[in-house]
């Protein structure tokens, strides 16, 4: 078993753990997840806020893609995972990304209560008449707190990539002369943003600005929300090197 992979608690997970549906046979679950490497891969896919590619899983667990791929396909065959195809951009074949199938067992990894909490807080903010600038200010405070955790020699662009990925925004970066464009391929709050783009996108913009301002070496030149562009994106101006 590769180092760093978690052991299955008490051996193979019981078929009664979490939810199962008519599409997933308990015996197939036991067989599929009875392998420690496959179980570790399943946990990463189950925990991720966005679908993962073969390369994503390999990077998370330190495994070669040729090791990961047959495990993912085996879990797809027994109904534990489902696969979606995403375009790579201008070149290359479409990329397969894996997520938990609707009938797959949760194994105690139930959905986070955060989306529900976010809906409640957004409704409260809207009812209280908070302005987009007030939401942006709250976001900047949070962004500064995130930026303060990075070392003094950190790059604002690198830190922003990591912090946005942690939130589930799946950032993609295009380097430009003197700057960069970061597109957010996945918005974990898209449904809320479509209802109240002025509040949600202002909060997101503020968080981005806070991280960049705290670390320095760059500034937000323009933030394009879902209203302006899909996917939403931020344009960064990088300070010239001394």
Secondary structure as GFF3:
##gff-version 3
##sequence-region A 1 242
A	DSSP	alpha_helix	26	33	.	.	.	ID=ss1
A	DSSP	alpha_helix	36	47	.	.	.	ID=ss2
A	DSSP	beta_strand	52	53	.	.	.	ID=ss3
A	DSSP	alpha_helix	54	61	.	.	.	ID=ss4
A	DSSP	alpha_helix	65	77	.	.	.	ID=ss5
A	DSSP	beta_strand	81	86	.	.	.	ID=ss6
A	DSSP	beta_strand	95	100	.	.	.	ID=ss7
A	DSSP	alpha_helix	114	127	.	.	.	ID=ss8
A	DSSP	alpha_helix	132	148	.	.	.	ID=ss9
A	DSSP	alpha_helix	156	166	.	.	.	ID=ss10
A	DSSP	beta_strand	171	176	.	.	.	ID=ss11
A	DSSP	beta_strand	179	184	.	.	.	ID=ss12
A	DSSP	alpha_helix	190	195	.	.	.	ID=ss13
A	DSSP	alpha_helix	197	215	.	.	.	ID=ss14
A	DSSP	beta_strand	218	224	.	.	.	ID=ss15
A	DSSP	beta_strand	233	238	.	.	.	ID=ss16
###
